[in-house]
Amino acid sequence: MAKKKIRSEKTKLLSRLRRIEGQVSAVVRMAEQDAYCVDMLTQIAAARAALLAATRVILTEHMNSCVVKSFKTGKSKSAIAELEKVLSQFVK
């Protein structure tokens, strides 16, 4: 049952990432076609929000799997250091 859930979550994540890819491609097309700036900015804002949502999904999965495993195997300090490093990329 757990594998089915993981596969389902992976499928949802890939679908979300493909939608983001489409949004970014749309921005490129808009730029090529000299689209109205506000329309481009709106599309960029939507892609940015979608990327942040995908980030939350991936981070949650990482914490629930890899970080928990690290704590169980006595590697909590390295797991925390890794989390600090990756999270610092989002608060620059």
PDB file of N, CA, C and O in Angstrom:
ATOM      1  N   MET A   1       0.815  -1.197   0.000  1.00  0.00           N
ATOM      2  CA  MET A   1       0.000   0.000   0.000  1.00  0.00           C
ATOM      3  C   MET A   1       0.858   1.261   0.000  1.00  0.00           C
ATOM      4  O   MET A   1       0.511   2.238  -0.664  1.00  0.00           O
ATOM      5  N   ALA A   2       1.962   1.259   0.724  1.00  0.00           N
ATOM      6  CA  ALA A   2       2.820   2.444   0.801  1.00  0.00           C
ATOM      7  C   ALA A   2       3.423   2.787  -0.556  1.00  0.00           C
ATOM      8  O   ALA A   2       3.519   3.959  -0.917  1.00  0.00           O
ATOM      9  N   LYS A   3       3.831   1.764  -1.309  1.00  0.00           N
ATOM     10  CA  LYS A   3       4.413   2.016  -2.630  1.00  0.00           C
ATOM     11  C   LYS A   3       3.407   2.685  -3.552  1.00  0.00           C
ATOM     12  O   LYS A   3       3.765   3.565  -4.335  1.00  0.00           O
ATOM     13  N   LYS A   4       2.150   2.270  -3.462  1.00  0.00           N
ATOM     14  CA  LYS A   4       1.108   2.858  -4.293  1.00  0.00           C
ATOM     15  C   LYS A   4       0.945   4.347  -3.966  1.00  0.00           C
ATOM     16  O   LYS A   4       0.767   5.168  -4.865  1.00  0.00           O
ATOM     17  N   LYS A   5       1.006   4.686  -2.685  1.00  0.00           N
ATOM     18  CA  LYS A   5       0.886   6.090  -2.271  1.00  0.00           C
ATOM     19  C   LYS A   5       2.054   6.900  -2.806  1.00  0.00           C
ATOM     20  O   LYS A   5       1.868   8.003  -3.318  1.00  0.00           O
ATOM     21  N   ILE A   6       3.264   6.350  -2.687  1.00  0.00           N
ATOM     22  CA  ILE A   6       4.455   7.051  -3.179  1.00  0.00           C
ATOM     23  C   ILE A   6       4.339   7.276  -4.683  1.00  0.00           C
ATOM     24  O   ILE A   6       4.618   8.369  -5.174  1.00  0.00           O
ATOM     25  N   ARG A   7       3.928   6.242  -5.410  1.00  0.00           N
ATOM     26  CA  ARG A   7       3.774   6.357  -6.864  1.00  0.00           C
ATOM     27  C   ARG A   7       2.730   7.413  -7.205  1.00  0.00           C
ATOM     28  O   ARG A   7       2.921   8.194  -8.138  1.00  0.00           O
ATOM     29  N   SER A   8       1.631   7.445  -6.462  1.00  0.00           N
ATOM     30  CA  SER A   8       0.588   8.435  -6.683  1.00  0.00           C
ATOM     31  C   SER A   8       1.118   9.842  -6.427  1.00  0.00           C
ATOM     32  O   SER A   8       0.854  10.757  -7.206  1.00  0.00           O
ATOM     33  N   GLU A   9       1.858  10.016  -5.350  1.00  0.00           N
ATOM     34  CA  GLU A   9       2.429  11.326  -5.033  1.00  0.00           C
ATOM     35  C   GLU A   9       3.435  11.745  -6.099  1.00  0.00           C
ATOM     36  O   GLU A   9       3.482  12.913  -6.486  1.00  0.00           O
ATOM     37  N   LYS A  10       4.233  10.801  -6.572  1.00  0.00           N
ATOM     38  CA  LYS A  10       5.212  11.114  -7.610  1.00  0.00           C
ATOM     39  C   LYS A  10       4.496  11.523  -8.894  1.00  0.00           C
ATOM     40  O   LYS A  10       4.914  12.466  -9.566  1.00  0.00           O
ATOM     41  N   THR A  11       3.437  10.830  -9.233  1.00  0.00           N
ATOM     42  CA  THR A  11       2.663  11.157 -10.428  1.00  0.00           C
ATOM     43  C   THR A  11       2.086  12.567 -10.316  1.00  0.00           C
ATOM     44  O   THR A  11       2.132  13.342 -11.272  1.00  0.00           O
ATOM     45  N   LYS A  12       1.544  12.892  -9.146  1.00  0.00           N
ATOM     46  CA  LYS A  12       0.993  14.241  -8.931  1.00  0.00           C
ATOM     47  C   LYS A  12       2.083  15.300  -9.043  1.00  0.00           C
ATOM     48  O   LYS A  12       1.876  16.350  -9.651  1.00  0.00           O
ATOM     49  N   LEU A  13       3.249  15.021  -8.452  1.00  0.00           N
ATOM     50  CA  LEU A  13       4.351  15.980  -8.500  1.00  0.00           C
ATOM     51  C   LEU A  13       4.818  16.189  -9.937  1.00  0.00           C
ATOM     52  O   LEU A  13       5.029  17.325 -10.360  1.00  0.00           O
ATOM     53  N   LEU A  14       4.980  15.109 -10.685  1.00  0.00           N
ATOM     54  CA  LEU A  14       5.411  15.235 -12.083  1.00  0.00           C
ATOM     55  C   LEU A  14       4.397  16.017 -12.905  1.00  0.00           C
ATOM     56  O   LEU A  14       4.772  16.811 -13.768  1.00  0.00           O
ATOM     57  N   SER A  15       3.119  15.795 -12.641  1.00  0.00           N
ATOM     58  CA  SER A  15       2.075  16.540 -13.332  1.00  0.00           C
ATOM     59  C   SER A  15       2.182  18.028 -13.016  1.00  0.00           C
ATOM     60  O   SER A  15       2.066  18.874 -13.902  1.00  0.00           O
ATOM     61  N   ARG A  16       2.403  18.332 -11.744  1.00  0.00           N
ATOM     62  CA  ARG A  16       2.557  19.724 -11.316  1.00  0.00           C
ATOM     63  C   ARG A  16       3.771  20.371 -11.993  1.00  0.00           C
ATOM     64  O   ARG A  16       3.697  21.508 -12.458  1.00  0.00           O
ATOM     65  N   LEU A  17       4.884  19.636 -12.042  1.00  0.00           N
ATOM     66  CA  LEU A  17       6.100  20.173 -12.661  1.00  0.00           C
ATOM     67  C   LEU A  17       5.921  20.379 -14.167  1.00  0.00           C
ATOM     68  O   LEU A  17       6.463  21.329 -14.732  1.00  0.00           O
ATOM     69  N   ARG A  18       5.171  19.501 -14.809  1.00  0.00           N
ATOM     70  CA  ARG A  18       4.907  19.672 -16.248  1.00  0.00           C
ATOM     71  C   ARG A  18       4.033  20.899 -16.501  1.00  0.00           C
ATOM     72  O   ARG A  18       4.213  21.595 -17.500  1.00  0.00           O
ATOM     73  N   ARG A  19       3.086  21.165 -15.598  1.00  0.00           N
ATOM     74  CA  ARG A  19       2.272  22.388 -15.730  1.00  0.00           C
ATOM     75  C   ARG A  19       3.160  23.617 -15.593  1.00  0.00           C
ATOM     76  O   ARG A  19       2.993  24.588 -16.330  1.00  0.00           O
ATOM     77  N   ILE A  20       4.101  23.581 -14.655  1.00  0.00           N
ATOM     78  CA  ILE A  20       5.033  24.696 -14.468  1.00  0.00           C
ATOM     79  C   ILE A  20       5.863  24.886 -15.729  1.00  0.00           C
ATOM     80  O   ILE A  20       6.070  26.008 -16.190  1.00  0.00           O
ATOM     81  N   GLU A  21       6.331  23.780 -16.275  1.00  0.00           N
ATOM     82  CA  GLU A  21       7.099  23.834 -17.521  1.00  0.00           C
ATOM     83  C   GLU A  21       6.276  24.518 -18.618  1.00  0.00           C
ATOM     84  O   GLU A  21       6.803  25.335 -19.374  1.00  0.00           O
ATOM     85  N   GLY A  22       5.005  24.189 -18.700  1.00  0.00           N
ATOM     86  CA  GLY A  22       4.123  24.818 -19.680  1.00  0.00           C
ATOM     87  C   GLY A  22       3.952  26.308 -19.425  1.00  0.00           C
ATOM     88  O   GLY A  22       3.907  27.105 -20.363  1.00  0.00           O
ATOM     89  N   GLN A  23       3.857  26.681 -18.151  1.00  0.00           N
ATOM     90  CA  GLN A  23       3.729  28.103 -17.815  1.00  0.00           C
ATOM     91  C   GLN A  23       4.975  28.872 -18.234  1.00  0.00           C
ATOM     92  O   GLN A  23       4.882  29.970 -18.783  1.00  0.00           O
ATOM     93  N   VAL A  24       6.135  28.291 -17.974  1.00  0.00           N
ATOM     94  CA  VAL A  24       7.385  28.964 -18.333  1.00  0.00           C
ATOM     95  C   VAL A  24       7.518  29.043 -19.851  1.00  0.00           C
ATOM     96  O   VAL A  24       7.962  30.063 -20.379  1.00  0.00           O
ATOM     97  N   SER A  25       7.143  27.988 -20.549  1.00  0.00           N
ATOM     98  CA  SER A  25       7.164  28.019 -22.016  1.00  0.00           C
ATOM     99  C   SER A  25       6.233  29.105 -22.544  1.00  0.00           C
ATOM    100  O   SER A  25       6.541  29.773 -23.531  1.00  0.00           O
ATOM    101  N   ALA A  26       5.107  29.276 -21.886  1.00  0.00           N
ATOM    102  CA  ALA A  26       4.167  30.327 -22.290  1.00  0.00           C
ATOM    103  C   ALA A  26       4.793  31.708 -22.131  1.00  0.00           C
ATOM    104  O   ALA A  26       4.588  32.583 -22.973  1.00  0.00           O
ATOM    105  N   VAL A  27       5.550  31.906 -21.067  1.00  0.00           N
ATOM    106  CA  VAL A  27       6.226  33.199 -20.865  1.00  0.00           C
ATOM    107  C   VAL A  27       7.230  33.445 -21.988  1.00  0.00           C
ATOM    108  O   VAL A  27       7.338  34.561 -22.496  1.00  0.00           O
ATOM    109  N   VAL A  28       7.957  32.414 -22.370  1.00  0.00           N
ATOM    110  CA  VAL A  28       8.926  32.550 -23.474  1.00  0.00           C
ATOM    111  C   VAL A  28       8.196  32.944 -24.756  1.00  0.00           C
ATOM    112  O   VAL A  28       8.617  33.865 -25.456  1.00  0.00           O
ATOM    113  N   ARG A  29       7.111  32.252 -25.058  1.00  0.00           N
ATOM    114  CA  ARG A  29       6.334  32.579 -26.268  1.00  0.00           C
ATOM    115  C   ARG A  29       5.808  34.008 -26.202  1.00  0.00           C
ATOM    116  O   ARG A  29       5.823  34.733 -27.196  1.00  0.00           O
ATOM    117  N   MET A  30       5.344  34.400 -25.024  1.00  0.00           N
ATOM    118  CA  MET A  30       4.822  35.757 -24.857  1.00  0.00           C
ATOM    119  C   MET A  30       5.915  36.781 -25.127  1.00  0.00           C
ATOM    120  O   MET A  30       5.674  37.797 -25.779  1.00  0.00           O
ATOM    121  N   ALA A  31       7.117  36.512 -24.626  1.00  0.00           N
ATOM    122  CA  ALA A  31       8.233  37.438 -24.849  1.00  0.00           C
ATOM    123  C   ALA A  31       8.586  37.501 -26.339  1.00  0.00           C
ATOM    124  O   ALA A  31       8.851  38.572 -26.883  1.00  0.00           O
ATOM    125  N   GLU A  32       8.582  36.348 -26.975  1.00  0.00           N
ATOM    126  CA  GLU A  32       8.888  36.309 -28.408  1.00  0.00           C
ATOM    127  C   GLU A  32       7.860  37.090 -29.225  1.00  0.00           C
ATOM    128  O   GLU A  32       8.183  37.670 -30.261  1.00  0.00           O
ATOM    129  N   GLN A  33       6.626  37.095 -28.746  1.00  0.00           N
ATOM    130  CA  GLN A  33       5.535  37.763 -29.461  1.00  0.00           C
ATOM    131  C   GLN A  33       5.277  39.184 -28.958  1.00  0.00           C
ATOM    132  O   GLN A  33       4.272  39.805 -29.303  1.00  0.00           O
ATOM    133  N   ASP A  34       6.206  39.688 -28.134  1.00  0.00           N
ATOM    134  CA  ASP A  34       6.067  41.043 -27.568  1.00  0.00           C
ATOM    135  C   ASP A  34       4.718  41.241 -26.883  1.00  0.00           C
ATOM    136  O   ASP A  34       4.039  42.245 -27.102  1.00  0.00           O
ATOM    137  N   ALA A  35       4.343  40.282 -26.059  1.00  0.00           N
ATOM    138  CA  ALA A  35       3.069  40.351 -25.334  1.00  0.00           C
ATOM    139  C   ALA A  35       3.092  41.511 -24.334  1.00  0.00           C
ATOM    140  O   ALA A  35       4.147  42.045 -23.990  1.00  0.00           O
ATOM    141  N   TYR A  36       1.920  41.869 -23.893  1.00  0.00           N
ATOM    142  CA  TYR A  36       1.749  42.939 -22.914  1.00  0.00           C
ATOM    143  C   TYR A  36       2.479  42.558 -21.626  1.00  0.00           C
ATOM    144  O   TYR A  36       2.312  41.448 -21.120  1.00  0.00           O
ATOM    145  N   CYS A  37       3.276  43.463 -21.106  1.00  0.00           N
ATOM    146  CA  CYS A  37       4.135  43.190 -19.943  1.00  0.00           C
ATOM    147  C   CYS A  37       3.348  42.683 -18.737  1.00  0.00           C
ATOM    148  O   CYS A  37       3.783  41.754 -18.057  1.00  0.00           O
ATOM    149  N   VAL A  38       2.202  43.284 -18.472  1.00  0.00           N
ATOM    150  CA  VAL A  38       1.413  42.877 -17.310  1.00  0.00           C
ATOM    151  C   VAL A  38       0.947  41.427 -17.464  1.00  0.00           C
ATOM    152  O   VAL A  38       0.899  40.683 -16.484  1.00  0.00           O
ATOM    153  N   ASP A  39       0.609  41.030 -18.675  1.00  0.00           N
ATOM    154  CA  ASP A  39       0.217  39.639 -18.906  1.00  0.00           C
ATOM    155  C   ASP A  39       1.387  38.696 -18.642  1.00  0.00           C
ATOM    156  O   ASP A  39       1.206  37.624 -18.066  1.00  0.00           O
ATOM    157  N   MET A  40       2.572  39.091 -19.058  1.00  0.00           N
ATOM    158  CA  MET A  40       3.766  38.278 -18.806  1.00  0.00           C
ATOM    159  C   MET A  40       4.048  38.188 -17.311  1.00  0.00           C
ATOM    160  O   MET A  40       4.350  37.111 -16.797  1.00  0.00           O
ATOM    161  N   LEU A  41       3.951  39.304 -16.621  1.00  0.00           N
ATOM    162  CA  LEU A  41       4.196  39.316 -15.177  1.00  0.00           C
ATOM    163  C   LEU A  41       3.182  38.451 -14.430  1.00  0.00           C
ATOM    164  O   LEU A  41       3.528  37.780 -13.458  1.00  0.00           O
ATOM    165  N   THR A  42       1.946  38.468 -14.881  1.00  0.00           N
ATOM    166  CA  THR A  42       0.919  37.626 -14.274  1.00  0.00           C
ATOM    167  C   THR A  42       1.259  36.157 -14.450  1.00  0.00           C
ATOM    168  O   THR A  42       1.109  35.366 -13.518  1.00  0.00           O
ATOM    169  N   GLN A  43       1.714  35.789 -15.638  1.00  0.00           N
ATOM    170  CA  GLN A  43       2.089  34.397 -15.905  1.00  0.00           C
ATOM    171  C   GLN A  43       3.311  33.996 -15.084  1.00  0.00           C
ATOM    172  O   GLN A  43       3.382  32.875 -14.581  1.00  0.00           O
ATOM    173  N   ILE A  44       4.271  34.906 -14.946  1.00  0.00           N
ATOM    174  CA  ILE A  44       5.464  34.631 -14.133  1.00  0.00           C
ATOM    175  C   ILE A  44       5.065  34.431 -12.666  1.00  0.00           C
ATOM    176  O   ILE A  44       5.580  33.536 -11.997  1.00  0.00           O
ATOM    177  N   ALA A  45       4.154  35.262 -12.176  1.00  0.00           N
ATOM    178  CA  ALA A  45       3.699  35.127 -10.787  1.00  0.00           C
ATOM    179  C   ALA A  45       3.027  33.773 -10.567  1.00  0.00           C
ATOM    180  O   ALA A  45       3.213  33.148  -9.523  1.00  0.00           O
ATOM    181  N   ALA A  46       2.253  33.322 -11.540  1.00  0.00           N
ATOM    182  CA  ALA A  46       1.590  32.020 -11.423  1.00  0.00           C
ATOM    183  C   ALA A  46       2.625  30.898 -11.408  1.00  0.00           C
ATOM    184  O   ALA A  46       2.506  29.958 -10.622  1.00  0.00           O
ATOM    185  N   ALA A  47       3.629  30.984 -12.260  1.00  0.00           N
ATOM    186  CA  ALA A  47       4.681  29.959 -12.305  1.00  0.00           C
ATOM    187  C   ALA A  47       5.477  29.955 -10.999  1.00  0.00           C
ATOM    188  O   ALA A  47       5.839  28.896 -10.486  1.00  0.00           O
ATOM    189  N   ARG A  48       5.739  31.121 -10.482  1.00  0.00           N
ATOM    190  CA  ARG A  48       6.481  31.227  -9.219  1.00  0.00           C
ATOM    191  C   ARG A  48       5.687  30.589  -8.069  1.00  0.00           C
ATOM    192  O   ARG A  48       6.249  29.855  -7.256  1.00  0.00           O
ATOM    193  N   ALA A  49       4.406  30.866  -8.006  1.00  0.00           N
ATOM    194  CA  ALA A  49       3.563  30.274  -6.962  1.00  0.00           C
ATOM    195  C   ALA A  49       3.523  28.751  -7.110  1.00  0.00           C
ATOM    196  O   ALA A  49       3.558  28.024  -6.118  1.00  0.00           O
ATOM    197  N   ALA A  50       3.450  28.284  -8.338  1.00  0.00           N
ATOM    198  CA  ALA A  50       3.422  26.838  -8.577  1.00  0.00           C
ATOM    199  C   ALA A  50       4.751  26.197  -8.176  1.00  0.00           C
ATOM    200  O   ALA A  50       4.763  25.096  -7.625  1.00  0.00           O
ATOM    201  N   LEU A  51       5.857  26.866  -8.442  1.00  0.00           N
ATOM    202  CA  LEU A  51       7.161  26.347  -8.018  1.00  0.00           C
ATOM    203  C   LEU A  51       7.262  26.263  -6.497  1.00  0.00           C
ATOM    204  O   LEU A  51       7.796  25.294  -5.958  1.00  0.00           O
ATOM    205  N   LEU A  52       6.754  27.266  -5.818  1.00  0.00           N
ATOM    206  CA  LEU A  52       6.780  27.236  -4.351  1.00  0.00           C
ATOM    207  C   LEU A  52       5.915  26.108  -3.807  1.00  0.00           C
ATOM    208  O   LEU A  52       6.278  25.465  -2.823  1.00  0.00           O
ATOM    209  N   ALA A  53       4.775  25.867  -4.442  1.00  0.00           N
ATOM    210  CA  ALA A  53       3.916  24.760  -4.010  1.00  0.00           C
ATOM    211  C   ALA A  53       4.623  23.425  -4.222  1.00  0.00           C
ATOM    212  O   ALA A  53       4.548  22.542  -3.367  1.00  0.00           O
ATOM    213  N   ALA A  54       5.305  23.272  -5.347  1.00  0.00           N
ATOM    214  CA  ALA A  54       6.069  22.048  -5.609  1.00  0.00           C
ATOM    215  C   ALA A  54       7.204  21.905  -4.601  1.00  0.00           C
ATOM    216  O   ALA A  54       7.506  20.799  -4.154  1.00  0.00           O
ATOM    217  N   THR A  55       7.822  23.005  -4.251  1.00  0.00           N
ATOM    218  CA  THR A  55       8.890  23.000  -3.255  1.00  0.00           C
ATOM    219  C   THR A  55       8.378  22.462  -1.928  1.00  0.00           C
ATOM    220  O   THR A  55       9.037  21.639  -1.293  1.00  0.00           O
ATOM    221  N   ARG A  56       7.211  22.924  -1.508  1.00  0.00           N
ATOM    222  CA  ARG A  56       6.627  22.450  -0.246  1.00  0.00           C
ATOM    223  C   ARG A  56       6.381  20.948  -0.279  1.00  0.00           C
ATOM    224  O   ARG A  56       6.642  20.252   0.702  1.00  0.00           O
ATOM    225  N   VAL A  57       5.883  20.449  -1.399  1.00  0.00           N
ATOM    226  CA  VAL A  57       5.626  19.010  -1.530  1.00  0.00           C
ATOM    227  C   VAL A  57       6.927  18.222  -1.403  1.00  0.00           C
ATOM    228  O   VAL A  57       6.994  17.243  -0.660  1.00  0.00           O
ATOM    229  N   ILE A  58       7.951  18.647  -2.121  1.00  0.00           N
ATOM    230  CA  ILE A  58       9.237  17.945  -2.109  1.00  0.00           C
ATOM    231  C   ILE A  58       9.886  18.036  -0.733  1.00  0.00           C
ATOM    232  O   ILE A  58      10.411  17.042  -0.231  1.00  0.00           O
ATOM    233  N   LEU A  59       9.854  19.207  -0.124  1.00  0.00           N
ATOM    234  CA  LEU A  59      10.451  19.384   1.197  1.00  0.00           C
ATOM    235  C   LEU A  59       9.747  18.534   2.245  1.00  0.00           C
ATOM    236  O   LEU A  59      10.397  17.924   3.093  1.00  0.00           O
ATOM    237  N   THR A  60       8.430  18.494   2.188  1.00  0.00           N
ATOM    238  CA  THR A  60       7.670  17.674   3.133  1.00  0.00           C
ATOM    239  C   THR A  60       8.021  16.205   2.971  1.00  0.00           C
ATOM    240  O   THR A  60       8.228  15.502   3.961  1.00  0.00           O
ATOM    241  N   GLU A  61       8.091  15.736   1.738  1.00  0.00           N
ATOM    242  CA  GLU A  61       8.460  14.342   1.482  1.00  0.00           C
ATOM    243  C   GLU A  61       9.875  14.061   1.991  1.00  0.00           C
ATOM    244  O   GLU A  61      10.127  13.009   2.579  1.00  0.00           O
ATOM    245  N   HIS A  62      10.787  14.987   1.769  1.00  0.00           N
ATOM    246  CA  HIS A  62      12.166  14.818   2.230  1.00  0.00           C
ATOM    247  C   HIS A  62      12.215  14.701   3.754  1.00  0.00           C
ATOM    248  O   HIS A  62      12.898  13.835   4.300  1.00  0.00           O
ATOM    249  N   MET A  63      11.479  15.588   4.430  1.00  0.00           N
ATOM    250  CA  MET A  63      11.490  15.553   5.892  1.00  0.00           C
ATOM    251  C   MET A  63      10.865  14.267   6.427  1.00  0.00           C
ATOM    252  O   MET A  63      11.349  13.696   7.404  1.00  0.00           O
ATOM    253  N   ASN A  64       9.789  13.814   5.786  1.00  0.00           N
ATOM    254  CA  ASN A  64       9.101  12.611   6.251  1.00  0.00           C
ATOM    255  C   ASN A  64       9.827  11.316   5.915  1.00  0.00           C
ATOM    256  O   ASN A  64       9.531  10.272   6.496  1.00  0.00           O
ATOM    257  N   SER A  65      10.762  11.372   4.994  1.00  0.00           N
ATOM    258  CA  SER A  65      11.480  10.148   4.638  1.00  0.00           C
ATOM    259  C   SER A  65      12.960  10.252   5.007  1.00  0.00           C
ATOM    260  O   SER A  65      13.412   9.606   5.953  1.00  0.00           O
ATOM    261  N   CYS A  66      13.699  11.048   4.279  1.00  0.00           N
ATOM    262  CA  CYS A  66      15.156  11.112   4.466  1.00  0.00           C
ATOM    263  C   CYS A  66      15.562  11.647   5.841  1.00  0.00           C
ATOM    264  O   CYS A  66      16.452  11.092   6.486  1.00  0.00           O
ATOM    265  N   VAL A  67      14.915  12.714   6.286  1.00  0.00           N
ATOM    266  CA  VAL A  67      15.294  13.306   7.570  1.00  0.00           C
ATOM    267  C   VAL A  67      14.936  12.360   8.718  1.00  0.00           C
ATOM    268  O   VAL A  67      15.727  12.169   9.642  1.00  0.00           O
ATOM    269  N   VAL A  68      13.746  11.772   8.656  1.00  0.00           N
ATOM    270  CA  VAL A  68      13.358  10.815   9.698  1.00  0.00           C
ATOM    271  C   VAL A  68      14.352   9.660   9.740  1.00  0.00           C
ATOM    272  O   VAL A  68      14.778   9.246  10.818  1.00  0.00           O
ATOM    273  N   LYS A  69      14.722   9.139   8.573  1.00  0.00           N
ATOM    274  CA  LYS A  69      15.694   8.042   8.502  1.00  0.00           C
ATOM    275  C   LYS A  69      17.032   8.468   9.111  1.00  0.00           C
ATOM    276  O   LYS A  69      17.658   7.694   9.834  1.00  0.00           O
ATOM    277  N   SER A  70      17.471   9.689   8.823  1.00  0.00           N
ATOM    278  CA  SER A  70      18.731  10.185   9.379  1.00  0.00           C
ATOM    279  C   SER A  70      18.676  10.252  10.908  1.00  0.00           C
ATOM    280  O   SER A  70      19.642   9.903  11.587  1.00  0.00           O
ATOM    281  N   PHE A  71      17.552  10.699  11.432  1.00  0.00           N
ATOM    282  CA  PHE A  71      17.416  10.755  12.889  1.00  0.00           C
ATOM    283  C   PHE A  71      17.442   9.360  13.493  1.00  0.00           C
ATOM    284  O   PHE A  71      18.049   9.143  14.542  1.00  0.00           O
ATOM    285  N   LYS A  72      16.784   8.415  12.831  1.00  0.00           N
ATOM    286  CA  LYS A  72      16.736   7.046  13.346  1.00  0.00           C
ATOM    287  C   LYS A  72      18.103   6.369  13.306  1.00  0.00           C
ATOM    288  O   LYS A  72      18.382   5.479  14.110  1.00  0.00           O
ATOM    289  N   THR A  73      18.951   6.787  12.375  1.00  0.00           N
ATOM    290  CA  THR A  73      20.266   6.151  12.236  1.00  0.00           C
ATOM    291  C   THR A  73      21.381   6.973  12.888  1.00  0.00           C
ATOM    292  O   THR A  73      22.563   6.712  12.664  1.00  0.00           O
ATOM    293  N   GLY A  74      21.001   7.960  13.689  1.00  0.00           N
ATOM    294  CA  GLY A  74      21.991   8.734  14.434  1.00  0.00           C
ATOM    295  C   GLY A  74      22.710   9.802  13.633  1.00  0.00           C
ATOM    296  O   GLY A  74      23.785  10.256  14.027  1.00  0.00           O
ATOM    297  N   LYS A  75      22.135  10.206  12.524  1.00  0.00           N
ATOM    298  CA  LYS A  75      22.763  11.220  11.678  1.00  0.00           C
ATOM    299  C   LYS A  75      21.961  12.521  11.684  1.00  0.00           C
ATOM    300  O   LYS A  75      21.847  13.193  10.659  1.00  0.00           O
ATOM    301  N   SER A  76      21.413  12.865  12.832  1.00  0.00           N
ATOM    302  CA  SER A  76      20.541  14.033  12.915  1.00  0.00           C
ATOM    303  C   SER A  76      21.279  15.337  12.631  1.00  0.00           C
ATOM    304  O   SER A  76      20.723  16.237  12.001  1.00  0.00           O
ATOM    305  N   LYS A  77      22.531  15.448  13.089  1.00  0.00           N
ATOM    306  CA  LYS A  77      23.270  16.700  12.874  1.00  0.00           C
ATOM    307  C   LYS A  77      23.486  16.971  11.393  1.00  0.00           C
ATOM    308  O   LYS A  77      23.331  18.106  10.943  1.00  0.00           O
ATOM    309  N   SER A  78      23.842  15.946  10.633  1.00  0.00           N
ATOM    310  CA  SER A  78      24.055  16.154   9.202  1.00  0.00           C
ATOM    311  C   SER A  78      22.741  16.455   8.488  1.00  0.00           C
ATOM    312  O   SER A  78      22.714  17.246   7.545  1.00  0.00           O
ATOM    313  N   ALA A  79      21.652  15.827   8.932  1.00  0.00           N
ATOM    314  CA  ALA A  79      20.346  16.100   8.329  1.00  0.00           C
ATOM    315  C   ALA A  79      19.925  17.542   8.581  1.00  0.00           C
ATOM    316  O   ALA A  79      19.411  18.208   7.683  1.00  0.00           O
ATOM    317  N   ILE A  80      20.141  18.019   9.791  1.00  0.00           N
ATOM    318  CA  ILE A  80      19.796  19.408  10.121  1.00  0.00           C
ATOM    319  C   ILE A  80      20.661  20.374   9.332  1.00  0.00           C
ATOM    320  O   ILE A  80      20.164  21.379   8.824  1.00  0.00           O
ATOM    321  N   ALA A  81      21.945  20.083   9.223  1.00  0.00           N
ATOM    322  CA  ALA A  81      22.847  20.950   8.458  1.00  0.00           C
ATOM    323  C   ALA A  81      22.411  21.025   6.991  1.00  0.00           C
ATOM    324  O   ALA A  81      22.424  22.094   6.381  1.00  0.00           O
ATOM    325  N   GLU A  82      22.030  19.886   6.445  1.00  0.00           N
ATOM    326  CA  GLU A  82      21.576  19.859   5.056  1.00  0.00           C
ATOM    327  C   GLU A  82      20.299  20.678   4.883  1.00  0.00           C
ATOM    328  O   GLU A  82      20.163  21.427   3.915  1.00  0.00           O
ATOM    329  N   LEU A  83      19.364  20.534   5.823  1.00  0.00           N
ATOM    330  CA  LEU A  83      18.129  21.321   5.765  1.00  0.00           C
ATOM    331  C   LEU A  83      18.407  22.811   5.879  1.00  0.00           C
ATOM    332  O   LEU A  83      17.823  23.613   5.151  1.00  0.00           O
ATOM    333  N   GLU A  84      19.294  23.180   6.788  1.00  0.00           N
ATOM    334  CA  GLU A  84      19.652  24.595   6.930  1.00  0.00           C
ATOM    335  C   GLU A  84      20.209  25.143   5.627  1.00  0.00           C
ATOM    336  O   GLU A  84      19.870  26.252   5.214  1.00  0.00           O
ATOM    337  N   LYS A  85      21.063  24.362   4.987  1.00  0.00           N
ATOM    338  CA  LYS A  85      21.683  24.807   3.732  1.00  0.00           C
ATOM    339  C   LYS A  85      20.642  24.995   2.645  1.00  0.00           C
ATOM    340  O   LYS A  85      20.637  26.022   1.965  1.00  0.00           O
ATOM    341  N   VAL A  86      19.759  24.020   2.470  1.00  0.00           N
ATOM    342  CA  VAL A  86      18.769  24.125   1.400  1.00  0.00           C
ATOM    343  C   VAL A  86      17.736  25.208   1.706  1.00  0.00           C
ATOM    344  O   VAL A  86      17.314  25.927   0.800  1.00  0.00           O
ATOM    345  N   LEU A  87      17.330  25.335   2.950  1.00  0.00           N
ATOM    346  CA  LEU A  87      16.350  26.364   3.292  1.00  0.00           C
ATOM    347  C   LEU A  87      16.923  27.771   3.151  1.00  0.00           C
ATOM    348  O   LEU A  87      16.181  28.709   2.860  1.00  0.00           O
ATOM    349  N   SER A  88      18.208  27.931   3.349  1.00  0.00           N
ATOM    350  CA  SER A  88      18.824  29.249   3.196  1.00  0.00           C
ATOM    351  C   SER A  88      18.735  29.741   1.760  1.00  0.00           C
ATOM    352  O   SER A  88      18.781  30.947   1.516  1.00  0.00           O
ATOM    353  N   GLN A  89      18.609  28.824   0.807  1.00  0.00           N
ATOM    354  CA  GLN A  89      18.442  29.222  -0.594  1.00  0.00           C
ATOM    355  C   GLN A  89      17.103  29.895  -0.837  1.00  0.00           C
ATOM    356  O   GLN A  89      16.952  30.642  -1.805  1.00  0.00           O
ATOM    357  N   PHE A  90      16.128  29.641   0.029  1.00  0.00           N
ATOM    358  CA  PHE A  90      14.798  30.199  -0.167  1.00  0.00           C
ATOM    359  C   PHE A  90      14.575  31.494   0.594  1.00  0.00           C
ATOM    360  O   PHE A  90      13.541  32.138   0.415  1.00  0.00           O
ATOM    361  N   VAL A  91      15.512  31.887   1.431  1.00  0.00           N
ATOM    362  CA  VAL A  91      15.333  33.121   2.202  1.00  0.00           C
ATOM    363  C   VAL A  91      16.397  34.162   1.874  1.00  0.00           C
ATOM    364  O   VAL A  91      16.654  35.070   2.664  1.00  0.00           O
ATOM    365  N   LYS A  92      16.998  34.025   0.732  1.00  0.00           N
ATOM    366  CA  LYS A  92      18.019  34.998   0.293  1.00  0.00           C
ATOM    367  C   LYS A  92      17.371  36.298  -0.085  1.00  0.00           C
ATOM    368  O   LYS A  92      18.060  37.239  -0.480  1.00  0.00           O
TER     369      LYS A  92
END
